[in-house]
Amino acid sequence: MTFLTKLDPSEQRTEQLSLSQRGRAGLEALGALQAFSSSAVRRRARESFEADAEARALSDQEPRPANVTEWRRWLRSATEIAGRLPAYRIERFHQRYVAEEIYRRGIPAVEERRESFEAFFRMPEGPTLGTLELDPSVPVPKYYDKVEWHLEPGGWDGYDLYSALFAFAVGPYVFRHGGYAAVEVGDDILEHRAQAVRQLPKRNYRRIYEPGCGGFSTMAAANSVFPDAELVASDLSPLLLETGHIMAERQGVRVQFKQRDARDTREPDASFDAVIMFALMHEMPVDVVRDTFREALRILEPGGDLIISDPPPFYAVSPFQAVVLNWDTRHRGEPFFTDACAADWAAELREIGFVDAEAYSLGEQGYPWITRASKPV
């Protein structure tokens, strides 16, 4: 999803695009609750966990990377320990409460100003810079169909004004504080995208491709870092692609948006010198991720670079942080989170044929986590 977390009331262009006082107050309360719980309450929970003798022993028992069976057993033990801690239970309750309430409060708040938001998220008149190619014949994968990602009612395309909800409601009043999933309190997910793009090792790129773009945000970051590059982005969601196209046009950035499965981009062999995947791996089964890697290898030219930014693997974080990450699988509409965090993407890339694969963290608690590799020359 395009999380425009920097859109705050001072940056909204007209009074009509802002929420009513009632709608804004409800979301501000949720943002404050999430920020407090994810900092003070979670810090207390972490300290209690680390003081537990059983928890300390788990640090010496971490399974081998990519062994999902062992990781599940290890996580069950860590989760049982955390579940005995009052601070952990209340912090997780707040997480779930906020994750549900942002829609229960946000959608009615947006509906109050439906006419204004519909006008804003309408294609600007005049010539366009980029293109939008929607293709209803693209099959909807079983793993994707009917999943309410992040607890969004109906999934990505379940509400026609989700873009307004995130850009003018949930983004500025809740998500901009951080404190959800792998994002720490005070972190800015838009800056994370720019940080990820800057991990590409070359100074210039000719053509950059992003599968599973979720909108315009990563392409906006790519344009800011590599303004001369041709940008192509794809996704399964028509709504996210339409919104991404509109936002790119409004900001004067030329992007080709296409409705595609990440495993079948239909792009020519060796036609890009960079591929970016941001927050995509944990939203697909591991076998689909492998096929996506193979497709990236195919469309990259020899010597081309791949950058992945996703939640950190369990082996790179503390047992308590692993419990926090694993929680999203069952409780925040992230069915593949556990398997993704148990994987070693750098090893997977080497197995598929990439070279110079490496993985590292850019921030605290292992996030943003970067995996970087290249296609052999």
LINKAHU-V302122 format. One record per backbone hydrogen bond with DSSP energy under -0.5 kcal/mol. CO is the residue of the C=O (numbers start at 0). NH is the residue of the N-H. If there is no record, write none. Layout:
CO|NH, CO|NH
This chain:
0|2, 1|3, 2|4, 3|6, 5|7, 7|10, 7|11, 8|11, 13|16, 14|17, 19|23, 20|24, 21|25, 22|26, 23|27, 24|28, 25|29, 26|30, 27|31, 28|32, 29|33, 30|34, 31|35, 32|36, 33|37, 34|38, 35|38, 35|39, 35|40, 36|41, 38|42, 39|43, 40|44, 41|45, 42|46, 43|47, 44|48, 45|49, 46|50, 48|51, 51|55, 52|56, 53|57, 54|58, 55|58, 56|59, 57|60, 63|66, 65|67, 66|70, 67|71, 68|72, 69|73, 70|74, 71|75, 72|76, 73|77, 74|78, 75|79, 76|80, 77|81, 78|82, 79|83, 80|83, 81|84, 83|85, 84|88, 85|89, 86|90, 87|91, 88|92, 89|93, 90|94, 91|95, 92|96, 93|97, 94|98, 95|99, 96|100, 97|101, 99|102, 99|103, 100|104, 100|105, 101|105, 102|106, 104|108, 105|109, 106|110, 107|111, 109|112, 110|113, 112|116, 113|117, 114|118, 115|119, 116|120, 118|121, 130|256, 131|133, 132|258, 134|137, 138|140, 140|143, 140|144, 143|146, 146|148, 147|150, 148|151, 151|154, 154|157, 158|161, 160|164, 161|165, 162|166, 163|167, 164|168, 164|169, 164|170, 165|170, 168|172, 169|173, 169|174, 170|175, 173|176, 174|177, 176|185, 179|182, 181|183, 182|178, 182|179, 183|186, 186|188, 187|191, 188|192, 189|193, 190|194, 191|195, 192|196, 193|197, 195|198, 196|199, 205|229, 206|272, 206|273, 207|231, 208|275, 209|233, 215|219, 216|220, 217|221, 218|222, 219|223, 220|224, 221|225, 225|228, 229|207, 230|255, 231|209, 232|257, 233|212, 234|259, 235|237, 236|240, 237|241, 238|242, 239|243, 240|244, 241|245, 242|246, 243|247, 244|248, 245|249, 246|250, 247|252, 248|251, 252|254, 253|230, 254|130, 254|256, 255|232, 256|132, 257|234, 257|259, 260|263, 263|260, 267|270, 271|300, 272|304, 273|208, 274|306, 275|210, 276|278, 276|308, 279|282, 280|283, 281|335, 284|288, 285|289, 286|290, 287|291, 288|292, 289|293, 290|294, 291|295, 292|296, 293|297, 294|298, 295|299, 297|269, 298|270, 298|271, 300|303, 303|374, 304|274, 305|372, 306|276, 307|370, 308|278, 309|368, 312|315, 313|316, 317|321, 318|322, 319|323, 320|324, 321|325, 322|326, 323|327, 324|327, 325|328, 325|329, 326|329, 326|330, 327|331, 327|333, 328|333, 331|149, 332|149, 333|336, 335|339, 336|340, 337|341, 338|342, 339|342, 340|313, 341|65, 342|344, 343|347, 344|348, 345|349, 346|350, 347|351, 348|352, 348|353, 352|375, 354|373, 357|371, 359|369, 362|365, 363|366, 367|361, 367|362, 367|369, 368|309, 369|359, 370|307, 371|357, 372|305, 373|354, 374|302
